[in-house]
Amino acid sequence: MTARRPGRLRPEPPGGWTAGMLDHLPADAPRHVELIDGSLVVRPPQDGFHMLALRLLERGLHPPQHLMVVREMTVTLGLRQRPEPDVLVVDRSAFTPRTTSFQPESVHLVIEVVSDESRDRDRTTKPIKYSDAGIRHFWRVEQEDGAPVVYTFELEPAVKAYVPTGVHRKRLSVDVGFPVELDLDLGLAGG
């Protein structure tokens, strides 16, 4: 059996990968592949913290009826940009059973749960791409002594950059066009 090198599904096409090509990867391609600057990024298996944080956020967010929470789906930001955030809040009208990616104007909130391999992308690369695309809210979740810390940001439209709105430990209390009150105890996500 030949081991596949991470990020190399087949020879890179001339000119690099494009966003539309992600929908046509081979059936045996890794499950979570995103496109950053025309290069495929294959996410390795995630740890327990990552899984519990995703579950807590997915279960704990209660947007109004016209919005919905989705996990691990891509956002098409341009020809060579199609990242896969961990959690999104999107316009319900943009979702169908055949949806594989959202346009930035349909995305209300993007959440990235940081892992060792994604730290630089989640702290630097992706926030810049999300803000350039006009996505209004961005959260980054990091692990501190085994517990989640949520860094919240909002788009400052005059400069198209995120400004910090808070650092949340133990409890997340914020308004992102709808109120969010969330106990950040991962034990609550395990059940």
N, C-alpha and C positions, 0 to 999 in steps of 0.2 A: 504494500500500500504506500502510495506517495503522499507525504504530508504536504499540505497546502501552506504556503507562506502567508501570514496575515496580510491582508490588504491586496493580495494578488489573486484575483479570481480567474483571470486569463490575461493574456497580453493586453496592455493598455491600448485602447484604440488611438489611432493617429489624432492628435489634437486634444487628447485627454477625454475623460468621462464627462457626460452632460446629465442634467437632472432627469430628463426623460428616460435615460438608459437604465435607471434604477428599477423601473417597472418591468424590465426585460432581462434581469439577471437569470442565470441558470437555476433550475429547481434545487440543486444541491448547494447553492450559495448560502453563506452564513445568514442567519435570521436578521441580525441588526447591522445594516450597512448604511453609512451616511456619506454624503459627498461634500468635501470641504476643499475649496479652491481647485476643483477639477480632479481631486484624488479621492479614491475610495478609502474610507476608514472603517475597519471591521472592529466592532466592539467585542472584547473578550467577555466571558461569563462574569456576572456581577456577584458581589458578596452579599451577605445577609443584611448588613446595614442598608445597602442600596435598595434591596427588595422591600424591607420594612418601611423605609422612607417613602418609596413610591406608593406603597399600599396606604400609608397614613395620609399622604396628600390626596390621592385619588378618592379615598373614602371621606376625607375631611372637608373637601371643597364643595360648596353648595351654591353654584352660580344661579342667577335667575334663569327662567325657562328658555330664553332665547340663546343661552350659552350652554355648552356642555364640556365635561372633562374627558380628555382622551389621553391614552398612554402610548409612548413609543411609536409615534407616527411622524413622518417627515414634514418639513415646511420648505417649499420651493422658494428660495430667495433670489434666484437668478439662474442663468444657464449652467453655471458650474458650482452652484451652492444649493445643497439640499440636506441640511443637518437634521438629525433625529433627536429632538429634545426628549427628556424623560416623561414630562407631563405637560400638557397644554390645556388651556381653556380656549375654546373656539366657538365661532358662531354655529349654532345648531343647523342652520340652513346650509352650511358648507359641507355637512357630513352626509354621506350616503353609504350603503353597504359596500360600494366599490371604491370609495375614497382611499387613496394611498398617500396623498400629500395635500397640504393646505397652502393656500396663498397667504402672504403676510397680512393682507387686509382683513382676513377672516380670523386672525389669531389675536386674542385679547391678552393672554398671559403665557409666557414660556418659563418652564422650570427645569433646571439642570441639577441633578444630584451628582456631586463630584466624587470621582474615584481616582485612584492613583494614576491610572493611565490617561484619564481625561482632564486632569487638573489644569494644564495650560490652555486647552481648548475651551473649557468651561469658564475659566476666569478671564481670558483675554480674547481669543479668536471669536467665539460664538457671540458674546455680548455685543461686540462691535458689529457683527453681521446682522444681528437681530435689530439693533438700534438703527443701523443704516436702512433697514427695510421698513422702519416705522412701527415696529411692534411695541405697544405702549408699556407693558409691564414685563419685568424679568426678575426671577428669583434664582438664587444659587444656594443649594443646600450642601453644607459641609459637615463632617463629623468632628466633634470635639469631645474627647473623653467618652466616646461611645454614644454620645447624644447628638441629635441634629441641631445645627445652628443655621437659621435661614437669613440670608442677606437679601433684602428687597430693594428693587430699583424701579424708577419710573422714567419714561422718556421725556427729556426736555426738548420740545419740538424745535425751538429756535436754533439749536446746535446739533440736533439729531444724535444726542448722546444720553446715556443713562446717568441719572443722579441717584445717589443712595437715599433711601427713605427709611431704613432701619436695619438693625441687627437684632434678631429674635432668638432668645434661648428660653426653653421651657414652654413658652406660650407665644403663638403668632397672632397678633391682633393688628389688622391692617385693612384698608379699604382700597379695592382695585376696581372701582365702579360698582362693587357689591361688597358687603362686609365679610371679612374672614376672621373667625375666632377659632383657633385650633390649638389644642393641647399637643405639645411636641414630644410626648412620651411614646417612644417606640413600642412599649409594652402594649399599648392600646391597638397597635396595628397588627399584632401577632394573632389576634383571635378571630 
